[in-house]
Amino acid sequence: MDDLLGLLKVRVRRGINLAIRDAVSSDPYVVLSMGRQKFKTHVINDNCNPEWNDELTLSVKDLSLPVKLTVYDKDVFSIDDKMGEAVVDISDYIQCIRMGLQNLPDGTVVHKVHPDRNNCLSEESTIVWNKGKMTQDMFLRLKNVESGELEIGIEWVEVPGTKGVM
């Protein structure tokens, strides 16, 4: 536990206009990974606009590792089909936490992250102080696929007895 910095809660909210991989729809789920850790959402059958609202928690030991999200179509009789992927760089988010801001009014926008060639954002993402926590919601455009976006949110969790990000 001595190299643990904290936890990153990732809420995989929903998929938007995901690719069709079966006859007329898909059975999507998301695999979230960081380093050697891998977690997955539940499968939603026959839906290209699924709402998971699954909260997955990563143990963060290296802040330079990106968070990867890969969408798959669950197949019963063959290997699951890949439906695109996105990478999240948490460096802007971590910088906001390191500012050590406290006692801001709920809903205060601390930083805005704009879509560019180096990230998968499909629109501007804001890092917000809310209820004593720094959160970031984002829409991610999936790569290596004809269509699809993911809506996710992240939140840092300090763990007593760890180094933290300060």
DSSP file with accessible surface (Angstrom, degrees, kcal/mol):
  #  RESIDUE AA STRUCTURE BP1 BP2  ACC     N-H-->O    O-->H-N    N-H-->O    O-->H-N    TCO  KAPPA ALPHA  PHI   PSI    X-CA   Y-CA   Z-CA
    1    1 A M    >         0   0  141      0, 0.0     3,-1.3     0, 0.0     0, 0.0   0.000 360.0 360.0 360.0 -13.6    0.0    0.0    0.0
    2    2 A D  T 3   +     0   0  134      1,-0.3   161,-0.2   160,-0.1   159,-0.0   0.750 360.0  46.5 -66.0 -21.4    3.0    2.3    0.4
    3    3 A D  T 3  S+     0   0   70    159,-0.1     2,-0.3   160,-0.0    -1,-0.3   0.485  85.9 112.0 -99.1   1.3    3.1    3.1   -3.3
    4    4 A L    <   -     0   0   16     -3,-1.3   159,-1.2     1,-0.2   160,-0.4  -0.546  42.4-175.9 -73.2 130.3   -0.7    3.8   -3.6
    5    5 A L        -     0   0   23     55,-3.2   159,-0.4     1,-0.4   154,-0.3   0.736  55.4 -71.0 -95.2 -31.1   -1.4    7.5   -4.2
    6    6 A G  E     -A   60   0A   0     54,-1.1    54,-2.9   152,-0.1    -1,-0.4  -0.969  53.2 -71.4 162.9-170.9   -5.2    7.2   -4.0
    7    7 A L  E     -AB  59 157A  43    150,-2.6   150,-3.0    -2,-0.3     2,-0.6  -0.892  26.0-151.5-117.2 146.1   -8.3    5.9   -5.8
    8    8 A L  E     -AB  58 156A   0     50,-2.6    50,-2.7    -2,-0.4     2,-0.5  -0.967  11.3-154.9-117.7 111.9   -9.9    7.2   -9.0
    9    9 A K  E     -AB  57 155A  48    146,-3.1   146,-1.9    -2,-0.6     2,-0.5  -0.787  10.7-168.2 -85.7 126.5  -13.6    6.5   -9.2
   10   10 A V  E     -AB  56 154A   0     46,-3.4    46,-3.1    -2,-0.5     2,-0.7  -0.974   7.4-159.8-117.7 118.0  -14.8    6.4  -12.8
   11   11 A R  E     -AB  55 153A  79    142,-2.9   142,-1.7    -2,-0.5     2,-1.0  -0.895   5.5-156.8 -97.7 111.9  -18.6    6.4  -13.4
   12   12 A V  E     +AB  54 152A   0     42,-2.9    42,-1.7    -2,-0.7    41,-0.6  -0.808  20.9 174.5 -86.6 102.7  -19.3    5.0  -16.9
   13   13 A R  E     -     0   0A  57    138,-2.0    40,-1.4    -2,-1.0    39,-1.3   0.972  45.3 -32.2 -80.1 -60.0  -22.6    6.7  -17.5
   14   14 A R  E     -AB  51 151A  86    137,-1.4   137,-2.8    37,-0.3     2,-0.3  -0.990  42.9-120.9-159.5 164.0  -23.7    5.9  -21.0
   15   15 A G  E     - B   0 150A   1     35,-2.5     2,-0.5    -2,-0.3   135,-0.2  -0.867  24.3-152.8-109.3 147.0  -22.8    5.2  -24.6
   16   16 A I  E     - B   0 149A  39    133,-2.7   133,-1.7    -2,-0.3    33,-0.2  -0.984  68.9 -19.0-127.1 122.9  -24.1    7.4  -27.4
   17   17 A N  S    S-     0   0   99     -2,-0.5    32,-0.2   131,-0.2    -1,-0.1   0.884  82.1-172.0  53.0  46.4  -24.7    6.2  -31.0
   18   18 A L        -     0   0    3     30,-3.0   130,-0.2   130,-0.1    -1,-0.1  -0.315  30.1 -88.8 -68.5 156.0  -22.4    3.1  -30.6
   19   19 A A        -     0   0    2    128,-0.7     2,-0.5    64,-0.4    -1,-0.1  -0.257  36.6-116.1 -65.6 149.2  -21.6    1.0  -33.6
   20   20 A I        +     0   0   91      1,-0.1     6,-0.2    -3,-0.1    -1,-0.1  -0.763  40.3 163.7 -86.8 125.3  -23.8   -1.9  -34.7
   21   21 A R        +     0   0   70      4,-1.0     5,-0.2    -2,-0.5     2,-0.2   0.485  60.9  50.9-120.4 -13.2  -21.9   -5.2  -34.4
   22   22 A D  S    S-     0   0   53      3,-2.7    53,-0.0    53,-0.0     4,-0.0  -0.415 113.1 -69.3-106.0-163.8  -24.8   -7.7  -34.5
   23   23 A A  S    S-     0   0  101      1,-0.2    -3,-0.1    -2,-0.2     3,-0.1   0.934 121.1 -11.7 -56.2 -53.0  -27.6   -7.9  -37.1
   24   24 A V  S    S+     0   0  123     -3,-0.0     2,-0.2     0, 0.0    -1,-0.2   0.418 132.8   6.0-130.6  -1.8  -29.4   -4.7  -36.0
   25   25 A S        -     0   0   18     22,-0.1    -3,-2.7    23,-0.0    -4,-1.0  -0.746  68.1-112.9-154.6-158.8  -27.9   -3.7  -32.7
   26   26 A S        -     0   0    0     -2,-0.2    21,-2.5    -6,-0.2    47,-0.1  -0.956  11.0-134.4-147.6 165.5  -25.1   -4.5  -30.2
   27   27 A D        -     0   0   24     -2,-0.3    47,-3.0    19,-0.2    18,-0.2  -0.726  43.4-167.2-120.3  75.9  -24.7   -5.8  -26.7
   28   28 A P  E     +G   73   0B   0      0, 0.0    16,-2.1     0, 0.0     2,-0.3  -0.309  21.9 164.4 -80.3 150.8  -22.2   -3.3  -25.3
   29   29 A Y  E     -G   72   0B  18     43,-1.9    43,-2.7    14,-0.2     2,-0.4  -0.946  28.1-127.4-147.5 162.0  -20.0   -3.3  -22.2
   30   30 A V  E     -G   71   0B   0     -2,-0.3    11,-2.3    12,-0.2     2,-0.5  -0.941   7.4-153.6-118.0 134.5  -16.9   -1.2  -21.3
   31   31 A V  E     -GH  70  40B  21     39,-3.1    39,-2.4    -2,-0.4     2,-0.5  -0.938  13.5-161.7-103.9 123.5  -13.6   -2.4  -20.1
   32   32 A L  E     +GH  69  39B   0      7,-3.4     7,-2.6    -2,-0.5     2,-0.3  -0.903  16.1 174.4-104.9 129.1  -11.7    0.2  -18.0
   33   33 A S  E     +GH  68  38B  17     35,-2.6    35,-3.0    -2,-0.5     2,-0.3  -0.983  22.2 174.5-140.0 152.0   -8.0   -0.3  -17.6
   34   34 A M  E >  S- H   0  37B   4      3,-1.6     3,-2.0    -2,-0.3     2,-0.2  -0.870  73.9 -40.3-152.2 115.4   -5.0    1.5  -16.1
   35   35 A G  T 3  S-     0   0   53     31,-0.4    -1,-0.0    -2,-0.3     0, 0.0  -0.444 128.0 -19.8  62.5-126.9   -1.7   -0.3  -16.1
   36   36 A R  T 3  S+     0   0  253     -2,-0.2     2,-0.3    -3,-0.1    -1,-0.3   0.493 114.3 104.4 -91.8  -3.6   -2.4   -3.9  -15.2
   37   37 A Q  E <   +H   34   0B  48     -3,-2.0    -3,-1.6    22,-0.1     2,-0.4  -0.597  45.6 179.0 -80.6 140.0   -5.8   -3.2  -13.6
   38   38 A K  E     +H   33   0B 150     -2,-0.3     2,-0.3    -5,-0.2    -5,-0.2  -0.990   6.4 167.2-143.1 132.4   -9.0   -4.1  -15.6
   39   39 A F  E     -H   32   0B  83     -7,-2.6    -7,-3.4    -2,-0.4     2,-0.3  -0.962  15.1-154.5-136.4 155.3  -12.6   -3.7  -14.7
   40   40 A K  E     -H   31   0B 114     -2,-0.3    -9,-0.2    -9,-0.2     2,-0.1  -0.967  12.0-127.3-137.2 153.2  -15.8   -4.0  -16.8
   41   41 A T        -     0   0    5    -11,-2.3     2,-0.1    -2,-0.3    12,-0.0  -0.287  44.3 -86.9 -78.1 174.2  -19.3   -2.7  -16.7
   42   42 A H        -     0   0   90      1,-0.1     2,-0.3   -13,-0.1   -12,-0.2  -0.404  48.0-102.0 -78.1 161.4  -22.3   -5.0  -17.1
   43   43 A V        -     0   0   48    -14,-0.1     2,-0.6    -2,-0.1   -14,-0.2  -0.670  26.3-156.6 -85.3 137.6  -23.6   -5.9  -20.5
   44   44 A I    >   -     0   0   28    -16,-2.1     3,-0.5    -2,-0.3     2,-0.1  -0.976  20.4-135.5-114.9 117.7  -26.6   -4.1  -21.9
   45   45 A N  T 3  S-     0   0  108     -2,-0.6   -18,-0.2     1,-0.2     3,-0.1  -0.438  70.9  -3.0 -77.4 144.5  -28.4   -6.2  -24.5
   46   46 A D  T 3  S+     0   0  120     -2,-0.1     2,-0.3     1,-0.1    -1,-0.2   0.869  97.8 118.9  49.1  55.1  -29.7   -4.9  -27.9
   47   47 A N    <   -     0   0   57    -21,-2.5    -3,-0.1    -3,-0.5    -1,-0.1  -0.895  41.4-178.0-154.8 119.5  -28.8   -1.2  -27.3
   48   48 A C  S    S+     0   0   20     -2,-0.3   -30,-3.0     1,-0.2    -1,-0.1   0.373  94.6  48.2 -94.4   2.0  -26.6    1.2  -29.1
   49   49 A N  S    S+     0   0   90    -32,-0.2    -1,-0.2   -33,-0.2   -33,-0.1  -0.444  85.2 174.6-132.4  59.1  -27.4    4.0  -26.6
   50   50 A P        -     0   0    0      0, 0.0   -35,-2.5     0, 0.0     2,-0.5  -0.295  26.2-148.9 -73.2 152.0  -26.9    2.1  -23.3
   51   51 A E  E     +A   14   0A 126    -37,-0.2   -37,-0.3     1,-0.1   -38,-0.1  -0.944  27.0 161.1-118.7 106.4  -27.0    3.6  -19.9
   52   52 A W  E     -     0   0A   8    -39,-1.3   -39,-0.2    -2,-0.5   -38,-0.2   0.888  16.6-172.5 -87.6 -52.6  -24.7    1.7  -17.5
   53   53 A N  E     +     0   0A  78    -40,-1.4     2,-0.4   -41,-0.6   -40,-0.2   0.870  30.0 159.3  52.3  39.4  -24.2    4.1  -14.6
   54   54 A D  E     -A   12   0A  35    -42,-1.7   -42,-2.9   -12,-0.1     2,-0.6  -0.772  34.3-146.2 -91.9 134.9  -21.5    1.7  -13.3
   55   55 A E  E     -A   11   0A  86     -2,-0.4     2,-0.4   -44,-0.2   -44,-0.2  -0.913  18.4-176.8-104.3 119.7  -18.9    3.0  -10.9
   56   56 A L  E     -A   10   0A  21    -46,-3.1   -46,-3.4    -2,-0.6     2,-0.5  -0.942  12.1-148.8-117.0 139.0  -15.5    1.4  -11.3
   57   57 A T  E     -A    9   0A  53     -2,-0.4     2,-0.4   -48,-0.2   -48,-0.2  -0.933   7.1-162.3-119.1 125.2  -12.6    2.2   -9.0
   58   58 A L  E     -A    8   0A   0    -50,-2.7   -50,-2.6    -2,-0.5     2,-0.6  -0.829  18.5-132.7-101.6 139.4   -8.9    2.2  -10.0
   59   59 A S  E     -A    7   0A  47     -2,-0.4     2,-0.6   -52,-0.2   -52,-0.2  -0.832  27.5-146.9 -87.1 119.4   -6.0    2.1   -7.5
   60   60 A V  E     +A    6   0A   1    -54,-2.9   -55,-3.2    -2,-0.6   -54,-1.1  -0.816  39.5 148.8 -99.4 120.7   -3.6    4.8   -8.7
   61   61 A K  S    S+     0   0  122     -2,-0.6     2,-0.4     1,-0.3    -1,-0.2   0.524  73.4  39.5-116.5 -20.3    0.1    4.2   -8.2
   62   62 A D    >   -     0   0   72      1,-0.1     3,-1.3     3,-0.1    -1,-0.3  -0.938  60.8-163.2-138.4 110.6    1.4    6.1  -11.2
   63   63 A L  T 3  S+     0   0   31     -2,-0.4    27,-0.2     1,-0.3    31,-0.1   0.625  87.8  65.8 -70.3 -13.0   -0.2    9.4  -12.3
   64   64 A S  T 3  S+     0   0   97     25,-0.1    -1,-0.3     2,-0.1    27,-0.1   0.631  78.6  99.2 -84.4 -12.8    1.4    9.2  -15.7
   65   65 A L  S <  S-     0   0   60     -3,-1.3    25,-0.3     1,-0.1     2,-0.1  -0.583  72.2-131.9 -75.3 133.7   -0.6    6.1  -16.7
   66   66 A P        -     0   0   44      0, 0.0     2,-0.5     0, 0.0   -31,-0.4  -0.407  14.1-118.6 -79.3 160.2   -3.6    6.9  -18.9
   67   67 A V  E     - I   0  88B   3     21,-2.5    21,-3.3   -33,-0.1     2,-0.4  -0.886  32.2-158.1 -95.1 125.3   -7.1    5.5  -18.2
   68   68 A K  E     -GI  33  87B 103    -35,-3.0   -35,-2.6    -2,-0.5     2,-0.4  -0.897  10.1-168.8-110.4 136.4   -8.2    3.4  -21.2
   69   69 A L  E     -GI  32  86B   0     17,-2.9    17,-2.7    -2,-0.4     2,-0.4  -0.994   5.5-176.7-122.7 126.6  -11.8    2.6  -22.0
   70   70 A T  E     -GI  31  85B  17    -39,-2.4   -39,-3.1    -2,-0.4     2,-0.4  -0.992  14.3-147.4-125.3 129.0  -12.6    0.0  -24.6
   71   71 A V  E     -G   30   0B   0     13,-2.7    12,-3.7    -2,-0.4    13,-0.4  -0.811  19.4-175.6 -97.4 135.1  -16.2   -0.8  -25.7
   72   72 A Y  E     -GI  29  82B  56    -43,-2.7   -43,-1.9    -2,-0.4     2,-0.6  -0.932  25.7-130.5-126.2 155.1  -17.0   -4.4  -26.7
   73   73 A D  E     -GI  28  81B   0      8,-3.1     8,-1.5    -2,-0.3     2,-0.3  -0.930  31.8-127.2-102.2 120.8  -20.0   -6.2  -28.1
   74   74 A K        -     0   0   81    -47,-3.0     2,-0.4    -2,-0.6   -47,-0.1  -0.534  28.8-172.1 -72.0 125.8  -20.8   -9.3  -26.1
   75   75 A D        -     0   0   21     -2,-0.3     5,-0.1     3,-0.3   -53,-0.0  -0.958  18.4-155.9-119.5 142.4  -21.1  -12.4  -28.3
   76   76 A V  S    S+     0   0  124     -2,-0.4    -1,-0.1     1,-0.1     4,-0.1   0.907  91.8  28.4 -82.0 -43.5  -22.2  -15.8  -27.1
   77   77 A F  S    S+     0   0  201      2,-0.1     2,-0.3     0, 0.0    -1,-0.1   0.360 122.9  32.0-106.4   4.3  -20.6  -18.0  -29.7
   78   78 A S  S    S-     0   0   75      3,-0.0    -3,-0.3     0, 0.0     3,-0.1  -0.914  98.0 -62.8-147.5 177.6  -17.6  -16.1  -30.8
   79   79 A I        -     0   0  153     -2,-0.3    -2,-0.1     1,-0.1    -3,-0.1  -0.384  65.3 -97.4 -65.6 139.6  -15.0  -13.6  -29.5
   80   80 A D        -     0   0   31     -5,-0.1     2,-0.3     1,-0.1    -6,-0.2  -0.321  40.4-120.1 -60.3 139.1  -16.5  -10.3  -28.4
   81   81 A D  E     -I   73   0B  54     -8,-1.5    -8,-3.1    -3,-0.1     2,-0.2  -0.644  19.8-121.5 -84.9 138.1  -16.2   -7.6  -31.1
   82   82 A K  E     -I   72   0B 107     -2,-0.3   -10,-0.3   -10,-0.2     3,-0.1  -0.561  24.1-174.4 -76.5 137.2  -14.4   -4.4  -30.4
   83   83 A M  E     -     0   0B   0    -12,-3.7   -64,-0.4     1,-0.5   -11,-0.2   0.054  54.9 -67.8-121.4  23.1  -16.5   -1.2  -30.7
   84   84 A G  E     -     0   0B   2    -13,-0.4   -13,-2.7    60,-0.2    -1,-0.5  -0.382  46.2-125.9 113.7 167.5  -13.9    1.5  -30.2
   85   85 A E  E     -IJ  70 143B  49     58,-1.4    58,-3.6   -15,-0.2     2,-0.3  -0.970  10.3-162.5-150.3 159.8  -11.7    2.9  -27.5
   86   86 A A  E     -I   69   0B   1    -17,-2.7   -17,-2.9    -2,-0.3     2,-0.4  -0.982  10.1-146.2-144.8 151.9  -10.8    6.1  -25.8
   87   87 A V  E     -I   68   0B  51     -2,-0.3    33,-0.7   -19,-0.2     2,-0.5  -0.973   9.1-156.5-122.2 135.7   -7.9    7.3  -23.6
   88   88 A V  E     -I   67   0B   6    -21,-3.3   -21,-2.5    -2,-0.4     2,-0.6  -0.959   3.3-156.3-115.4 123.0   -8.2    9.7  -20.8
   89   89 A D        -     0   0  104     -2,-0.5     3,-0.3   -23,-0.2     4,-0.3  -0.872   5.6-168.6 -93.5 120.0   -5.2   11.7  -19.6
   90   90 A I     >  +     0   0    1     -2,-0.6     4,-2.8   -25,-0.3     5,-0.2   0.344  56.7 105.3 -93.9  10.6   -5.9   12.7  -16.0
   91   91 A S  H  > S+     0   0   47      1,-0.2     4,-2.4     2,-0.2    -1,-0.2   0.890  79.9  47.5 -62.8 -42.4   -3.1   15.2  -15.7
   92   92 A D  H  > S+     0   0   51     -3,-0.3     4,-1.8     2,-0.2    -1,-0.2   0.925 113.8  49.5 -62.5 -41.4   -5.2   18.4  -15.8
   93   93 A Y  H  > S+     0   0    1     -4,-0.3     4,-1.8     1,-0.2    -2,-0.2   0.939 110.9  48.4 -62.4 -46.6   -7.6   16.9  -13.3
   94   94 A I  H  X S+     0   0    4     -4,-2.8     4,-2.6     1,-0.2    -1,-0.2   0.893 107.6  56.1 -63.7 -38.5   -4.7   16.0  -10.9
   95   95 A Q  H  X S+     0   0  114     -4,-2.4     4,-0.8    -5,-0.2    -1,-0.2   0.904 106.1  51.3 -60.2 -38.4   -3.2   19.5  -11.3
   96   96 A C  H ><>S+     0   0    2     -4,-1.8     3,-0.6     1,-0.2     5,-0.5   0.903 109.7  49.0 -66.1 -39.9   -6.6   20.9  -10.1
   97   97 A I  H ><5S+     0   0   21     -4,-1.8     3,-2.0     1,-0.2    -2,-0.2   0.912 106.1  57.8 -64.3 -40.3   -6.5   18.6   -7.0
   98   98 A R  H 3<5S+     0   0  126     -4,-2.6    -1,-0.2     1,-0.3    -2,-0.2   0.695  87.5  75.9 -65.4 -18.8   -2.9   19.7   -6.3
   99   99 A M  T <<5S-     0   0  105     -4,-0.8    -1,-0.3    -3,-0.6    -2,-0.2   0.731  95.7-141.1 -63.8 -19.9   -4.1   23.3   -6.1
  100  100 A G  T < 5 +     0   0   31     -3,-2.0    -2,-0.1    -4,-0.3    -3,-0.1   0.799  31.7 178.1  66.2  29.4   -5.5   22.4   -2.7
  101  101 A L      < +     0   0   55     -5,-0.5     2,-0.3    -4,-0.1    -1,-0.2  -0.391   0.2 176.5 -67.4 140.8   -8.6   24.5   -3.2
  102  102 A Q        +     0   0  127      1,-0.1    27,-0.0    -2,-0.1    31,-0.0  -0.950  50.3  21.2-139.0 160.1  -11.1   24.3   -0.3
  103  103 A N  S    S+     0   0  154     -2,-0.3    -1,-0.1     1,-0.2     3,-0.0   0.787  73.6 153.9  54.4  34.0  -14.4   25.9    0.6
  104  104 A L        -     0   0   49      1,-0.1    28,-0.2    -3,-0.1    -1,-0.2  -0.621  54.5 -93.3 -82.9 154.7  -15.4   27.0   -2.9
  105  105 A P    >   -     0   0   91      0, 0.0     3,-1.6     0, 0.0    24,-0.2  -0.404  52.9 -92.7 -64.3 143.3  -19.1   27.4   -3.6
  106  106 A D  T 3  S+     0   0   97      1,-0.2    24,-0.2    24,-0.1    22,-0.0  -0.289 112.9  29.4 -55.5 139.0  -20.6   24.2   -5.1
  107  107 A G  T 3  S+     0   0   44     22,-2.1     2,-0.3     1,-0.3    -1,-0.2   0.475  79.5 153.7  88.5   4.0  -20.5   24.2   -8.9
  108  108 A T  E <   -C  129   0A  44     -3,-1.6    21,-2.7    21,-0.9     2,-0.6  -0.518  42.5-135.2 -69.2 123.3  -17.4   26.4   -9.2
  109  109 A V  E     +C  128   0A  71     -2,-0.3    19,-0.2    19,-0.2     3,-0.1  -0.723  25.9 178.2 -80.3 117.5  -15.6   25.6  -12.4
  110  110 A V  E     -     0   0A  32     17,-2.9     2,-0.3    -2,-0.6    18,-0.2   0.812  64.2  -3.0 -89.4 -35.3  -11.9   25.3  -11.6
  111  111 A H  E     -C  127   0A  66     16,-1.4    16,-3.0     2,-0.0     2,-0.4  -0.992  57.6-141.7-158.3 148.9  -10.6   24.4  -15.1
  112  112 A K  E     -C  126   0A 103     -2,-0.3     2,-0.5    14,-0.2    14,-0.2  -0.965  11.6-157.4-116.1 134.6  -11.8   23.8  -18.6
  113  113 A V  E     -C  125   0A  13     12,-3.5    12,-2.9    -2,-0.4    10,-0.1  -0.957  13.4-151.3-112.3 123.4  -10.3   21.2  -20.9
  114  114 A H        -     0   0  108     -2,-0.5     7,-0.1    10,-0.2    10,-0.1  -0.688  22.7-103.9 -95.5 147.0  -10.8   21.7  -24.6
  115  115 A P        +     0   0   57      0, 0.0     2,-0.3     0, 0.0     7,-0.1  -0.401  53.8 152.8 -64.4 140.0  -11.0   18.9  -27.2
  116  116 A D    >   -     0   0   88      3,-0.2     3,-1.3     5,-0.1     5,-0.1  -0.913  60.2 -81.8-153.4-176.1   -7.8   18.6  -29.3
  117  117 A R  T 3  S+     0   0  244     -2,-0.3     0, 0.0     1,-0.3     0, 0.0   0.688 122.2  57.4 -67.4 -19.1   -5.8   16.1  -31.3
  118  118 A N  T 3  S+     0   0  151      2,-0.0     2,-0.3     0, 0.0    -1,-0.3   0.451 107.1  46.4 -94.6  -2.7   -4.1   14.8  -28.1
  119  119 A N  S <  S-     0   0   36     -3,-1.3    -3,-0.2     2,-0.1   -31,-0.1  -0.878  74.9-126.8-132.2 171.4   -7.3   13.8  -26.2
  120  120 A C        +     0   0    8    -33,-0.7    21,-3.8    -2,-0.3     2,-0.1   0.241  59.7 135.7-100.6  12.1  -10.6   12.0  -27.0
  121  121 A L  B     -D  140   0A  10     19,-0.2    19,-0.2     1,-0.2    -2,-0.1  -0.381  37.7-167.6 -64.3 136.2  -12.9   14.7  -25.8
  122  122 A S  S    S+     0   0   21     17,-2.5     2,-0.3     1,-0.2    -1,-0.2   0.589  76.0   8.7 -96.7 -14.2  -15.8   15.4  -28.2
  123  123 A E  S    S-     0   0   99     16,-0.7    16,-0.3   -10,-0.1    -1,-0.2  -0.959 102.3 -62.7-153.5 169.1  -16.7   18.6  -26.4
  124  124 A E        -     0   0   81     -2,-0.3     2,-0.4    -3,-0.1   -10,-0.2  -0.242  49.4-153.6 -56.7 139.9  -15.3   20.9  -23.7
  125  125 A S  E     -C  113   0A   2    -12,-2.9   -12,-3.5    13,-0.1     2,-0.4  -0.946   3.7-149.7-118.6 138.0  -15.0   19.2  -20.3
  126  126 A T  E     -CE 112 137A  43     11,-0.5    11,-1.1    -2,-0.4     2,-0.6  -0.871   8.5-145.1-112.1 143.0  -15.1   21.1  -17.0
  127  127 A I  E     -CE 111 136A   0    -16,-3.0   -17,-2.9    -2,-0.4   -16,-1.4  -0.935  33.0-170.9-102.0 120.7  -13.4   20.3  -13.7
  128  128 A V  E     -CE 109 135A  23      7,-3.0     7,-2.9    -2,-0.6     2,-0.6  -0.902  28.0-133.9-124.7 142.0  -15.7   21.4  -11.0
  129  129 A W  E     +CE 108 134A  20    -21,-2.7   -22,-2.1    -2,-0.4   -21,-0.9  -0.842  41.0 161.9 -89.3 121.6  -15.7   21.7   -7.2
  130  130 A N  E >   - E   0 133A  61      3,-3.2     3,-1.4    -2,-0.6   -24,-0.1  -0.959  59.0 -14.0-148.8 125.8  -18.9   20.2   -5.9
  131  131 A K  T 3  S-     0   0  166     -2,-0.3     3,-0.1     1,-0.3    -1,-0.1   0.883 128.3 -48.9  52.3  43.8  -19.8   19.0   -2.4
  132  132 A G  T 3  S+     0   0   49    -28,-0.2     2,-0.3     1,-0.2    -1,-0.3   0.602 121.4  95.2  78.7  10.8  -16.2   19.1   -1.1
  133  133 A K  E <  S-E  130   0A  97     -3,-1.4    -3,-3.2    24,-0.0     2,-0.5  -0.965  71.2-125.5-136.0 152.6  -14.8   17.2   -4.1
  134  134 A M  E     +E  129   0A  12     -2,-0.3    22,-0.8    -5,-0.2     2,-0.3  -0.842  38.7 176.2 -93.4 124.8  -13.2   17.9   -7.4
  135  135 A T  E     -EF 128 155A  26     -7,-2.9    -7,-3.0    -2,-0.5     2,-0.4  -0.914  18.7-160.2-128.2 157.5  -15.0   16.1  -10.3
  136  136 A Q  E     -EF 127 154A   9     18,-1.9    18,-2.7    -2,-0.3     2,-0.4  -0.978   3.5-166.7-139.8 124.6  -14.7   16.0  -14.0
  137  137 A D  E     +EF 126 153A  71    -11,-1.1   -11,-0.5    -2,-0.4     2,-0.3  -0.873  18.3 173.9-104.9 144.2  -17.4   15.0  -16.5
  138  138 A M  E     - F   0 152A   7     14,-2.8    14,-2.6    -2,-0.4     2,-0.5  -0.999  33.1-139.8-152.3 152.3  -16.6   14.3  -20.1
  139  139 A F  E     - F   0 151A  39    -16,-0.3   -17,-2.5    -2,-0.3   -16,-0.7  -0.970  28.4-158.6-108.3 124.6  -17.8   13.1  -23.4
  140  140 A L  E     -DF 121 150A   2     10,-3.2    10,-2.1    -2,-0.5     2,-0.5  -0.908  11.2-139.5-111.1 128.9  -15.3   10.9  -25.2
  141  141 A R  E     - F   0 149A 131    -21,-3.8     8,-0.2    -2,-0.5     2,-0.2  -0.733  28.5-124.5 -82.9 126.2  -15.2   10.2  -28.9
  142  142 A L        -     0   0    9      6,-2.3     3,-0.3    -2,-0.5     2,-0.2  -0.498  22.6-143.6 -73.5 141.5  -14.4    6.6  -29.6
  143  143 A K  B    S+J   85   0B 101    -58,-3.6   -58,-1.4     1,-0.2     3,-0.1  -0.654  73.6  28.5 -99.2 162.0  -11.4    5.9  -31.8
  144  144 A N  S    S+     0   0  130     -2,-0.2     2,-0.3     1,-0.2    -1,-0.2   0.843 103.9  88.1  59.2  39.0  -11.0    3.1  -34.4
  145  145 A V  S    S-     0   0   31     -3,-0.3    -1,-0.2   -62,-0.1     3,-0.1  -0.978  83.1-116.3-158.0 158.7  -14.7    2.8  -35.0
  146  146 A E  S    S-     0   0  131     -2,-0.3     2,-0.3     1,-0.2    -2,-0.1   0.773  90.7  -7.9 -75.1 -26.0  -17.2    4.4  -37.3
  147  147 A S  S    S+     0   0   37    -64,-0.1  -128,-0.7    -4,-0.1    -1,-0.2  -0.992  76.0  99.6-161.0 163.2  -19.3    6.0  -34.6
  148  148 A G        -     0   0    9     -2,-0.3    -6,-2.3  -130,-0.2     2,-0.3  -0.200  28.2-155.6 128.7 143.5  -19.8    6.3  -30.8
  149  149 A E  E     -BF  16 141A  48   -133,-1.7  -133,-2.7    -8,-0.2     2,-0.4  -0.956  10.7-144.6-137.5 158.1  -19.2    8.3  -27.7
  150  150 A L  E     -BF  15 140A   0    -10,-2.1   -10,-3.2    -2,-0.3     2,-0.5  -0.972   6.3-148.8-121.4 142.0  -19.0    7.6  -24.0
  151  151 A E  E     +BF  14 139A  33   -137,-2.8  -138,-2.0    -2,-0.4  -137,-1.4  -0.957  31.8 161.1-108.0 124.1  -20.1    9.8  -21.2
  152  152 A I  E     -BF  12 138A   1    -14,-2.6   -14,-2.8    -2,-0.5     2,-0.3  -0.900  26.0-153.3-135.2 166.3  -18.1    9.4  -18.0
  153  153 A G  E     -BF  11 137A   5   -142,-1.7  -142,-2.9    -2,-0.3     2,-0.3  -0.989  10.4-156.6-138.5 146.0  -17.2   11.2  -14.8
  154  154 A I  E     +BF  10 136A   5    -18,-2.7   -18,-1.9    -2,-0.3     2,-0.3  -0.928  10.0 179.5-124.9 151.8  -14.2   10.9  -12.6
  155  155 A E  E     -BF   9 135A  35   -146,-1.9  -146,-3.1    -2,-0.3     2,-0.3  -0.971  22.9-131.7-150.5 132.3  -13.5   11.7   -8.9
  156  156 A W  E     -B    8   0A  20    -22,-0.8     2,-0.5    -2,-0.3  -148,-0.2  -0.662  17.2-160.0 -84.5 139.2  -10.4   11.4   -6.8
  157  157 A V  E     -B    7   0A  42   -150,-3.0  -150,-2.6    -2,-0.3     2,-0.2  -0.978  10.5-142.0-123.1 117.5  -10.6    9.6   -3.5
  158  158 A E        -     0   0   98     -2,-0.5  -152,-0.1  -152,-0.2  -153,-0.0  -0.577  13.5-151.7 -72.9 140.2   -7.9   10.2   -0.9
  159  159 A V    >   -     0   0   27   -154,-0.3     3,-1.7    -2,-0.2     5,-0.1  -0.970  21.2-116.2-116.1 121.5   -6.9    7.1    1.1
  160  160 A P  T 3  S+     0   0  116      0, 0.0     3,-0.1     0, 0.0     4,-0.0  -0.254  99.8  25.7 -55.1 137.2   -5.7    7.6    4.7
  161  161 A G  T 3  S+     0   0   82      1,-0.3     2,-0.2     2,-0.0     0, 0.0   0.478 100.1 107.9  88.1   2.7   -2.1    6.5    5.1
  162  162 A T  S <  S-     0   0   26     -3,-1.7    -1,-0.3  -157,-0.1  -157,-0.2  -0.650  80.3-110.3-107.8 169.8   -1.1    7.0    1.4
  163  163 A K        -     0   0  146   -159,-1.2     3,-0.3  -161,-0.2  -158,-0.2   0.812  48.3-163.4 -65.4 -34.9    1.1    9.6   -0.3
  164  164 A G        -     0   0    9   -160,-0.4    -1,-0.1  -159,-0.4  -158,-0.1  -0.208  37.6 -75.9  72.4-170.1   -1.8   11.3   -2.1
  165  165 A V              0   0    3      1,-0.1    -1,-0.2  -160,-0.1   -67,-0.1   0.440 360.0 360.0-106.0  -2.8   -1.2   13.7   -5.0
  166  166 A M              0   0  147     -3,-0.3    -2,-0.1   -69,-0.0    -1,-0.1   0.815 360.0 360.0 -74.4 360.0    0.1   16.7   -3.1
